[in-house]
Amino acid sequence: MSFRQVASVIIGIVIPFIAVVGMLPFIGRLDVHVFGIPFLYFWMFMWFPLTSVCLWICWFAFDKPRFKESAKGSDE
């Protein structure tokens, strides 16, 4: 695997997985509320958009240049 593939997997899959599944036991112990919502629920629902941000970073940093190159080749 190339560096681009490894970095893309880490940013797009590993970070969200660790944030949601790996941190769940630690976040579940907290008795904190954010905007009246238990922190566990807030944490879980915040990772829906944050996972999308991670996937966007992967596309923008690693796949977009390849997409542009392949689009140029198909126009000719």
mmCIF file as gemmi writes it, N, C-alpha and C atoms, coordinates in Angstrom:
data_model
loop_
_atom_site.group_PDB
_atom_site.id
_atom_site.type_symbol
_atom_site.label_atom_id
_atom_site.label_alt_id
_atom_site.label_comp_id
_atom_site.label_asym_id
_atom_site.label_entity_id
_atom_site.label_seq_id
_atom_site.pdbx_PDB_ins_code
_atom_site.Cartn_x
_atom_site.Cartn_y
_atom_site.Cartn_z
_atom_site.occupancy
_atom_site.B_iso_or_equiv
_atom_site.pdbx_formal_charge
_atom_site.auth_seq_id
_atom_site.auth_asym_id
_atom_site.pdbx_PDB_model_num
ATOM 1 N N . MET Axp A 1 ? 0.831 -1.185 0 1 0 ? 1 A 1
ATOM 2 C CA . MET Axp A 1 ? 0 0 0 1 0 ? 1 A 1
ATOM 3 C C . MET Axp A 1 ? 0.873 1.246 0 1 0 ? 1 A 1
ATOM 4 N N . SER Axp A 2 ? 0.447 2.206 -0.74 1 0 ? 2 A 1
ATOM 5 C CA . SER Axp A 2 ? 1.205 3.448 -0.807 1 0 ? 2 A 1
ATOM 6 C C . SER Axp A 2 ? 0.847 4.332 0.394 1 0 ? 2 A 1
ATOM 7 N N . PHE Axp A 3 ? 1.642 5.374 0.558 1 0 ? 3 A 1
ATOM 8 C CA . PHE Axp A 3 ? 1.41 6.314 1.653 1 0 ? 3 A 1
ATOM 9 C C . PHE Axp A 3 ? 0.033 6.948 1.527 1 0 ? 3 A 1
ATOM 10 N N . ARG Axp A 4 ? -0.374 7.282 0.316 1 0 ? 4 A 1
ATOM 11 C CA . ARG Axp A 4 ? -1.682 7.901 0.099 1 0 ? 4 A 1
ATOM 12 C C . ARG Axp A 4 ? -2.815 6.976 0.551 1 0 ? 4 A 1
ATOM 13 N N . GLN Axp A 5 ? -2.709 5.711 0.24 1 0 ? 5 A 1
ATOM 14 C CA . GLN Axp A 5 ? -3.752 4.768 0.635 1 0 ? 5 A 1
ATOM 15 C C . GLN Axp A 5 ? -3.802 4.59 2.149 1 0 ? 5 A 1
ATOM 16 N N . VAL Axp A 6 ? -2.64 4.487 2.762 1 0 ? 6 A 1
ATOM 17 C CA . VAL Axp A 6 ? -2.586 4.311 4.221 1 0 ? 6 A 1
ATOM 18 C C . VAL Axp A 6 ? -3.133 5.547 4.922 1 0 ? 6 A 1
ATOM 19 N N . ALA Axp A 7 ? -2.719 6.725 4.489 1 0 ? 7 A 1
ATOM 20 C CA . ALA Axp A 7 ? -3.207 7.961 5.102 1 0 ? 7 A 1
ATOM 21 C C . ALA Axp A 7 ? -4.709 8.11 4.898 1 0 ? 7 A 1
ATOM 22 N N . SER Axp A 8 ? -5.191 7.749 3.729 1 0 ? 8 A 1
ATOM 23 C CA . SER Axp A 8 ? -6.616 7.84 3.451 1 0 ? 8 A 1
ATOM 24 C C . SER Axp A 8 ? -7.42 6.905 4.35 1 0 ? 8 A 1
ATOM 25 N N . VAL Axp A 9 ? -6.938 5.701 4.554 1 0 ? 9 A 1
ATOM 26 C CA . VAL Axp A 9 ? -7.617 4.749 5.436 1 0 ? 9 A 1
ATOM 27 C C . VAL Axp A 9 ? -7.591 5.242 6.878 1 0 ? 9 A 1
ATOM 28 N N . ILE Axp A 10 ? -6.469 5.77 7.308 1 0 ? 10 A 1
ATOM 29 C CA . ILE Axp A 10 ? -6.368 6.256 8.69 1 0 ? 10 A 1
ATOM 30 C C . ILE Axp A 10 ? -7.324 7.416 8.917 1 0 ? 10 A 1
ATOM 31 N N . ILE Axp A 11 ? -7.335 8.39 8.01 1 0 ? 11 A 1
ATOM 32 C CA . ILE Axp A 11 ? -8.192 9.556 8.2 1 0 ? 11 A 1
ATOM 33 C C . ILE Axp A 11 ? -9.665 9.202 8.01 1 0 ? 11 A 1
ATOM 34 N N . GLY Axp A 12 ? -9.973 8.396 7.03 1 0 ? 12 A 1
ATOM 35 C CA . GLY Axp A 12 ? -11.367 8.129 6.7 1 0 ? 12 A 1
ATOM 36 C C . GLY Axp A 12 ? -12.034 7.043 7.517 1 0 ? 12 A 1
ATOM 37 N N . ILE Axp A 13 ? -11.262 6.08 8.023 1 0 ? 13 A 1
ATOM 38 C CA . ILE Axp A 13 ? -11.869 4.95 8.729 1 0 ? 13 A 1
ATOM 39 C C . ILE Axp A 13 ? -11.378 4.841 10.169 1 0 ? 13 A 1
ATOM 40 N N . VAL Axp A 14 ? -10.086 4.876 10.368 1 0 ? 14 A 1
ATOM 41 C CA . VAL Axp A 14 ? -9.525 4.606 11.694 1 0 ? 14 A 1
ATOM 42 C C . VAL Axp A 14 ? -9.888 5.698 12.698 1 0 ? 14 A 1
ATOM 43 N N . ILE Axp A 15 ? -9.725 6.963 12.32 1 0 ? 15 A 1
ATOM 44 C CA . ILE Axp A 15 ? -10.023 8.046 13.259 1 0 ? 15 A 1
ATOM 45 C C . ILE Axp A 15 ? -11.493 8.039 13.676 1 0 ? 15 A 1
ATOM 46 N N . PRO Axp A 16 ? -12.457 7.988 12.736 1 0 ? 16 A 1
ATOM 47 C CA . PRO Axp A 16 ? -13.857 7.921 13.195 1 0 ? 16 A 1
ATOM 48 C C . PRO Axp A 16 ? -14.17 6.66 14.014 1 0 ? 16 A 1
ATOM 49 N N . PHE Axp A 17 ? -13.589 5.526 13.639 1 0 ? 17 A 1
ATOM 50 C CA . PHE Axp A 17 ? -13.839 4.292 14.378 1 0 ? 17 A 1
ATOM 51 C C . PHE Axp A 17 ? -13.341 4.396 15.812 1 0 ? 17 A 1
ATOM 52 N N . ILE Axp A 18 ? -12.13 4.893 15.986 1 0 ? 18 A 1
ATOM 53 C CA . ILE Axp A 18 ? -11.578 5.043 17.339 1 0 ? 18 A 1
ATOM 54 C C . ILE Axp A 18 ? -12.385 6.067 18.129 1 0 ? 18 A 1
ATOM 55 N N . ALA Axp A 19 ? -12.782 7.145 17.467 1 0 ? 19 A 1
ATOM 56 C CA . ALA Axp A 19 ? -13.535 8.185 18.168 1 0 ? 19 A 1
ATOM 57 C C . ALA Axp A 19 ? -14.886 7.678 18.646 1 0 ? 19 A 1
ATOM 58 N N . VAL Axp A 20 ? -15.537 6.855 17.853 1 0 ? 20 A 1
ATOM 59 C CA . VAL Axp A 20 ? -16.87 6.379 18.235 1 0 ? 20 A 1
ATOM 60 C C . VAL Axp A 20 ? -16.776 5.126 19.1 1 0 ? 20 A 1
ATOM 61 N N . VAL Axp A 21 ? -16.145 4.092 18.612 1 0 ? 21 A 1
ATOM 62 C CA . VAL Axp A 21 ? -16.13 2.81 19.319 1 0 ? 21 A 1
ATOM 63 C C . VAL Axp A 21 ? -15.081 2.784 20.429 1 0 ? 21 A 1
ATOM 64 N N . GLY Axp A 22 ? -13.896 3.283 20.149 1 0 ? 22 A 1
ATOM 65 C CA . GLY Axp A 22 ? -12.817 3.226 21.13 1 0 ? 22 A 1
ATOM 66 C C . GLY Axp A 22 ? -13.018 4.142 22.32 1 0 ? 22 A 1
ATOM 67 N N . MET Axp A 23 ? -13.629 5.29 22.079 1 0 ? 23 A 1
ATOM 68 C CA . MET Axp A 23 ? -13.829 6.249 23.164 1 0 ? 23 A 1
ATOM 69 C C . MET Axp A 23 ? -15.128 6.031 23.921 1 0 ? 23 A 1
ATOM 70 N N . LEU Axp A 24 ? -15.987 5.16 23.423 1 0 ? 24 A 1
ATOM 71 C CA . LEU Axp A 24 ? -17.299 4.94 24.028 1 0 ? 24 A 1
ATOM 72 C C . LEU Axp A 24 ? -17.236 4.574 25.515 1 0 ? 24 A 1
ATOM 73 N N . PRO Axp A 25 ? -16.364 3.663 25.943 1 0 ? 25 A 1
ATOM 74 C CA . PRO Axp A 25 ? -16.325 3.349 27.378 1 0 ? 25 A 1
ATOM 75 C C . PRO Axp A 25 ? -15.912 4.538 28.251 1 0 ? 25 A 1
ATOM 76 N N . PHE Axp A 26 ? -15.039 5.385 27.736 1 0 ? 26 A 1
ATOM 77 C CA . PHE Axp A 26 ? -14.574 6.537 28.513 1 0 ? 26 A 1
ATOM 78 C C . PHE Axp A 26 ? -15.626 7.646 28.536 1 0 ? 26 A 1
ATOM 79 N N . ILE Axp A 27 ? -16.258 7.879 27.398 1 0 ? 27 A 1
ATOM 80 C CA . ILE Axp A 27 ? -17.278 8.926 27.305 1 0 ? 27 A 1
ATOM 81 C C . ILE Axp A 27 ? -18.521 8.517 28.096 1 0 ? 27 A 1
ATOM 82 N N . GLY Axp A 28 ? -18.834 7.235 28.125 1 0 ? 28 A 1
ATOM 83 C CA . GLY Axp A 28 ? -20.009 6.76 28.84 1 0 ? 28 A 1
ATOM 84 C C . GLY Axp A 28 ? -19.944 6.98 30.337 1 0 ? 28 A 1
ATOM 85 N N . ARG Axp A 29 ? -18.768 7.119 30.882 1 0 ? 29 A 1
ATOM 86 C CA . ARG Axp A 29 ? -18.612 7.324 32.326 1 0 ? 29 A 1
ATOM 87 C C . ARG Axp A 29 ? -18.862 8.766 32.752 1 0 ? 29 A 1
ATOM 88 N N . LEU Axp A 30 ? -18.83 9.684 31.811 1 0 ? 30 A 1
ATOM 89 C CA . LEU Axp A 30 ? -18.99 11.098 32.15 1 0 ? 30 A 1
ATOM 90 C C . LEU Axp A 30 ? -20.446 11.425 32.441 1 0 ? 30 A 1
ATOM 91 N N . ASP Axp A 31 ? -20.634 12.275 33.432 1 0 ? 31 A 1
ATOM 92 C CA . ASP Axp A 31 ? -21.984 12.741 33.762 1 0 ? 31 A 1
ATOM 93 C C . ASP Axp A 31 ? -22.054 14.242 33.477 1 0 ? 31 A 1
ATOM 94 N N . VAL Axp A 32 ? -21.825 14.587 32.227 1 0 ? 32 A 1
ATOM 95 C CA . VAL Axp A 32 ? -21.813 15.973 31.784 1 0 ? 32 A 1
ATOM 96 C C . VAL Axp A 32 ? -22.926 16.142 30.757 1 0 ? 32 A 1
ATOM 97 N N . HIS Axp A 33 ? -23.516 17.328 30.741 1 0 ? 33 A 1
ATOM 98 C CA . HIS Axp A 33 ? -24.559 17.631 29.768 1 0 ? 33 A 1
ATOM 99 C C . HIS Axp A 33 ? -24.117 18.801 28.897 1 0 ? 33 A 1
ATOM 100 N N . VAL Axp A 34 ? -24.387 18.708 27.599 1 0 ? 34 A 1
ATOM 101 C CA . VAL Axp A 34 ? -24.097 19.782 26.655 1 0 ? 34 A 1
ATOM 102 C C . VAL Axp A 34 ? -25.429 20.185 26.035 1 0 ? 34 A 1
ATOM 103 N N . PHE Axp A 35 ? -25.805 21.431 26.217 1 0 ? 35 A 1
ATOM 104 C CA . PHE Axp A 35 ? -27.096 21.925 25.729 1 0 ? 35 A 1
ATOM 105 C C . PHE Axp A 35 ? -28.255 21.059 26.234 1 0 ? 35 A 1
ATOM 106 N N . GLY Axp A 36 ? -28.135 20.543 27.453 1 0 ? 36 A 1
ATOM 107 C CA . GLY Axp A 36 ? -29.19 19.724 28.039 1 0 ? 36 A 1
ATOM 108 C C . GLY Axp A 36 ? -29.196 18.279 27.575 1 0 ? 36 A 1
ATOM 109 N N . ILE Axp A 37 ? -28.213 17.894 26.755 1 0 ? 37 A 1
ATOM 110 C CA . ILE Axp A 37 ? -28.118 16.531 26.223 1 0 ? 37 A 1
ATOM 111 C C . ILE Axp A 37 ? -26.96 15.831 26.926 1 0 ? 37 A 1
ATOM 112 N N . PRO Axp A 38 ? -27.139 14.581 27.348 1 0 ? 38 A 1
ATOM 113 C CA . PRO Axp A 38 ? -25.997 13.86 27.925 1 0 ? 38 A 1
ATOM 114 C C . PRO Axp A 38 ? -24.819 13.833 26.939 1 0 ? 38 A 1
ATOM 115 N N . PHE Axp A 39 ? -23.617 13.962 27.474 1 0 ? 39 A 1
ATOM 116 C CA . PHE Axp A 39 ? -22.429 14.086 26.638 1 0 ? 39 A 1
ATOM 117 C C . PHE Axp A 39 ? -22.241 12.884 25.719 1 0 ? 39 A 1
ATOM 118 N N . LEU Axp A 40 ? -22.639 11.708 26.152 1 0 ? 40 A 1
ATOM 119 C CA . LEU Axp A 40 ? -22.508 10.509 25.314 1 0 ? 40 A 1
ATOM 120 C C . LEU Axp A 40 ? -23.298 10.668 24.019 1 0 ? 40 A 1
ATOM 121 N N . TYR Axp A 41 ? -24.544 11.125 24.128 1 0 ? 41 A 1
ATOM 122 C CA . TYR Axp A 41 ? -25.365 11.327 22.931 1 0 ? 41 A 1
ATOM 123 C C . TYR Axp A 41 ? -24.801 12.448 22.068 1 0 ? 41 A 1
ATOM 124 N N . PHE Axp A 42 ? -24.369 13.51 22.711 1 0 ? 42 A 1
ATOM 125 C CA . PHE Axp A 42 ? -23.764 14.62 21.981 1 0 ? 42 A 1
ATOM 126 C C . PHE Axp A 42 ? -22.537 14.145 21.206 1 0 ? 42 A 1
ATOM 127 N N . TRP Axp A 43 ? -21.687 13.36 21.855 1 0 ? 43 A 1
ATOM 128 C CA . TRP Axp A 43 ? -20.474 12.825 21.226 1 0 ? 43 A 1
ATOM 129 C C . TRP Axp A 43 ? -20.814 11.958 20.014 1 0 ? 43 A 1
ATOM 130 N N . MET Axp A 44 ? -21.762 11.057 20.205 1 0 ? 44 A 1
ATOM 131 C CA . MET Axp A 44 ? -22.124 10.149 19.113 1 0 ? 44 A 1
ATOM 132 C C . MET Axp A 44 ? -22.715 10.906 17.929 1 0 ? 44 A 1
ATOM 133 N N . PHE Axp A 45 ? -23.625 11.836 18.184 1 0 ? 45 A 1
ATOM 134 C CA . PHE Axp A 45 ? -24.252 12.563 17.088 1 0 ? 45 A 1
ATOM 135 C C . PHE Axp A 45 ? -23.303 13.566 16.44 1 0 ? 45 A 1
ATOM 136 N N . MET Axp A 46 ? -22.328 14.065 17.158 1 0 ? 46 A 1
ATOM 137 C CA . MET Axp A 46 ? -21.347 14.969 16.545 1 0 ? 46 A 1
ATOM 138 C C . MET Axp A 46 ? -20.442 14.229 15.566 1 0 ? 46 A 1
ATOM 139 N N . TRP Axp A 47 ? -20.275 12.938 15.758 1 0 ? 47 A 1
ATOM 140 C CA . TRP Axp A 47 ? -19.411 12.188 14.85 1 0 ? 47 A 1
ATOM 141 C C . TRP Axp A 47 ? -20.074 11.864 13.523 1 0 ? 47 A 1
ATOM 142 N N . PHE Axp A 48 ? -21.376 12.07 13.375 1 0 ? 48 A 1
ATOM 143 C CA . PHE Axp A 48 ? -21.987 11.953 12.042 1 0 ? 48 A 1
ATOM 144 C C . PHE Axp A 48 ? -21.394 12.995 11.102 1 0 ? 48 A 1
ATOM 145 N N . PRO Axp A 49 ? -21.462 14.279 11.423 1 0 ? 49 A 1
ATOM 146 C CA . PRO Axp A 49 ? -20.851 15.255 10.514 1 0 ? 49 A 1
ATOM 147 C C . PRO Axp A 49 ? -19.326 15.202 10.52 1 0 ? 49 A 1
ATOM 148 N N . LEU Axp A 50 ? -18.72 14.869 11.67 1 0 ? 50 A 1
ATOM 149 C CA . LEU Axp A 50 ? -17.256 14.813 11.706 1 0 ? 50 A 1
ATOM 150 C C . LEU Axp A 50 ? -16.71 13.683 10.839 1 0 ? 50 A 1
ATOM 151 N N . THR Axp A 51 ? -17.43 12.567 10.749 1 0 ? 51 A 1
ATOM 152 C CA . THR Axp A 51 ? -17.021 11.491 9.853 1 0 ? 51 A 1
ATOM 153 C C . THR Axp A 51 ? -17.101 11.952 8.405 1 0 ? 51 A 1
ATOM 154 N N . SER Axp A 52 ? -18.137 12.706 8.082 1 0 ? 52 A 1
ATOM 155 C CA . SER Axp A 52 ? -18.236 13.262 6.731 1 0 ? 52 A 1
ATOM 156 C C . SER Axp A 52 ? -17.085 14.209 6.445 1 0 ? 52 A 1
ATOM 157 N N . VAL Axp A 53 ? -16.683 14.983 7.435 1 0 ? 53 A 1
ATOM 158 C CA . VAL Axp A 53 ? -15.531 15.875 7.268 1 0 ? 53 A 1
ATOM 159 C C . VAL Axp A 53 ? -14.263 15.06 7.034 1 0 ? 53 A 1
ATOM 160 N N . CYS Axp A 54 ? -14.082 13.988 7.779 1 0 ? 54 A 1
ATOM 161 C CA . CYS Axp A 54 ? -12.909 13.12 7.58 1 0 ? 54 A 1
ATOM 162 C C . CYS Axp A 54 ? -12.892 12.538 6.168 1 0 ? 54 A 1
ATOM 163 N N . LEU Axp A 55 ? -14.051 12.097 5.693 1 0 ? 55 A 1
ATOM 164 C CA . LEU Axp A 55 ? -14.119 11.548 4.331 1 0 ? 55 A 1
ATOM 165 C C . LEU Axp A 55 ? -13.863 12.62 3.287 1 0 ? 55 A 1
ATOM 166 N N . TRP Axp A 56 ? -14.34 13.836 3.529 1 0 ? 56 A 1
ATOM 167 C CA . TRP Axp A 56 ? -14.066 14.937 2.606 1 0 ? 56 A 1
ATOM 168 C C . TRP Axp A 56 ? -12.575 15.247 2.566 1 0 ? 56 A 1
ATOM 169 N N . ILE Axp A 57 ? -11.919 15.241 3.724 1 0 ? 57 A 1
ATOM 170 C CA . ILE Axp A 57 ? -10.474 15.48 3.768 1 0 ? 57 A 1
ATOM 171 C C . ILE Axp A 57 ? -9.75 14.412 2.956 1 0 ? 57 A 1
ATOM 172 N N . CYS Axp A 58 ? -10.157 13.163 3.092 1 0 ? 58 A 1
ATOM 173 C CA . CYS Axp A 58 ? -9.545 12.079 2.318 1 0 ? 58 A 1
ATOM 174 C C . CYS Axp A 58 ? -9.709 12.331 0.824 1 0 ? 58 A 1
ATOM 175 N N . TRP Axp A 59 ? -10.903 12.681 0.416 1 0 ? 59 A 1
ATOM 176 C CA . TRP Axp A 59 ? -11.141 12.915 -1.017 1 0 ? 59 A 1
ATOM 177 C C . TRP Axp A 59 ? -10.345 14.114 -1.5 1 0 ? 59 A 1
ATOM 178 N N . PHE Axp A 60 ? -10.396 15.215 -0.758 1 0 ? 60 A 1
ATOM 179 C CA . PHE Axp A 60 ? -9.729 16.438 -1.189 1 0 ? 60 A 1
ATOM 180 C C . PHE Axp A 60 ? -8.214 16.263 -1.232 1 0 ? 60 A 1
ATOM 181 N N . ALA Axp A 61 ? -7.65 15.594 -0.238 1 0 ? 61 A 1
ATOM 182 C CA . ALA Axp A 61 ? -6.194 15.471 -0.143 1 0 ? 61 A 1
ATOM 183 C C . ALA Axp A 61 ? -5.616 14.362 -1.014 1 0 ? 61 A 1
ATOM 184 N N . PHE Axp A 62 ? -6.362 13.268 -1.178 1 0 ? 62 A 1
ATOM 185 C CA . PHE Axp A 62 ? -5.759 12.104 -1.815 1 0 ? 62 A 1
ATOM 186 C C . PHE Axp A 62 ? -6.426 11.694 -3.124 1 0 ? 62 A 1
ATOM 187 N N . ASP Axp A 63 ? -7.729 11.819 -3.242 1 0 ? 63 A 1
ATOM 188 C CA . ASP Axp A 63 ? -8.424 11.313 -4.426 1 0 ? 63 A 1
ATOM 189 C C . ASP Axp A 63 ? -8.715 12.373 -5.468 1 0 ? 63 A 1
ATOM 190 N N . LYS Axp A 64 ? -8.882 13.608 -5.054 1 0 ? 64 A 1
ATOM 191 C CA . LYS Axp A 64 ? -9.214 14.67 -6.007 1 0 ? 64 A 1
ATOM 192 C C . LYS Axp A 64 ? -8.144 14.838 -7.086 1 0 ? 64 A 1
ATOM 193 N N . PRO Axp A 65 ? -6.843 14.867 -6.729 1 0 ? 65 A 1
ATOM 194 C CA . PRO Axp A 65 ? -5.834 14.981 -7.802 1 0 ? 65 A 1
ATOM 195 C C . PRO Axp A 65 ? -5.906 13.823 -8.8 1 0 ? 65 A 1
ATOM 196 N N . ARG Axp A 66 ? -6.151 12.61 -8.317 1 0 ? 66 A 1
ATOM 197 C CA . ARG Axp A 66 ? -6.257 11.471 -9.236 1 0 ? 66 A 1
ATOM 198 C C . ARG Axp A 66 ? -7.518 11.566 -10.078 1 0 ? 66 A 1
ATOM 199 N N . PHE Axp A 67 ? -8.601 12.079 -9.506 1 0 ? 67 A 1
ATOM 200 C CA . PHE Axp A 67 ? -9.841 12.251 -10.25 1 0 ? 67 A 1
ATOM 201 C C . PHE Axp A 67 ? -9.638 13.255 -11.385 1 0 ? 67 A 1
ATOM 202 N N . LYS Axp A 68 ? -8.936 14.352 -11.097 1 0 ? 68 A 1
ATOM 203 C CA . LYS Axp A 68 ? -8.67 15.356 -12.132 1 0 ? 68 A 1
ATOM 204 C C . LYS Axp A 68 ? -7.807 14.779 -13.241 1 0 ? 68 A 1
ATOM 205 N N . GLU Axp A 69 ? -6.789 13.979 -12.855 1 0 ? 69 A 1
ATOM 206 C CA . GLU Axp A 69 ? -5.917 13.372 -13.863 1 0 ? 69 A 1
ATOM 207 C C . GLU Axp A 69 ? -6.692 12.402 -14.746 1 0 ? 69 A 1
ATOM 208 N N . SER Axp A 70 ? -7.554 11.599 -14.146 1 0 ? 70 A 1
ATOM 209 C CA . SER Axp A 70 ? -8.313 10.635 -14.949 1 0 ? 70 A 1
ATOM 210 C C . SER Axp A 70 ? -9.358 11.349 -15.811 1 0 ? 70 A 1
ATOM 211 N N . ALA Axp A 71 ? -9.888 12.46 -15.346 1 0 ? 71 A 1
ATOM 212 C CA . ALA Axp A 71 ? -10.862 13.224 -16.136 1 0 ? 71 A 1
ATOM 213 C C . ALA Axp A 71 ? -10.181 13.862 -17.347 1 0 ? 71 A 1
ATOM 214 N N . LYS Axp A 72 ? -8.956 14.324 -17.185 1 0 ? 72 A 1
ATOM 215 C CA . LYS Axp A 72 ? -8.218 14.901 -18.307 1 0 ? 72 A 1
ATOM 216 C C . LYS Axp A 72 ? -7.935 13.85 -19.372 1 0 ? 72 A 1
ATOM 217 N N . GLY Axp A 73 ? -7.606 12.647 -18.907 1 0 ? 73 A 1
ATOM 218 C CA . GLY Axp A 73 ? -7.303 11.563 -19.845 1 0 ? 73 A 1
ATOM 219 C C . GLY Axp A 73 ? -8.516 11.096 -20.603 1 0 ? 73 A 1
ATOM 220 N N . SER Axp A 74 ? -9.694 11.167 -20.026 1 0 ? 74 A 1
ATOM 221 C CA . SER Axp A 74 ? -10.891 10.682 -20.693 1 0 ? 74 A 1
ATOM 222 C C . SER Axp A 74 ? -11.467 11.698 -21.685 1 0 ? 74 A 1
ATOM 223 N N . ASP Axp A 75 ? -11.085 12.972 -21.551 1 0 ? 75 A 1
ATOM 224 C CA . ASP Axp A 75 ? -11.576 14.013 -22.459 1 0 ? 75 A 1
ATOM 225 C C . ASP Axp A 75 ? -10.926 13.93 -23.818 1 0 ? 75 A 1
ATOM 226 N N . GLU Axp A 76 ? -9.764 13.373 -23.869 1 0 ? 76 A 1
ATOM 227 C CA . GLU Axp A 76 ? -9.009 13.362 -25.127 1 0 ? 76 A 1
ATOM 228 C C . GLU Axp A 76 ? -9.453 12.297 -26.076 1 0 ? 76 A 1
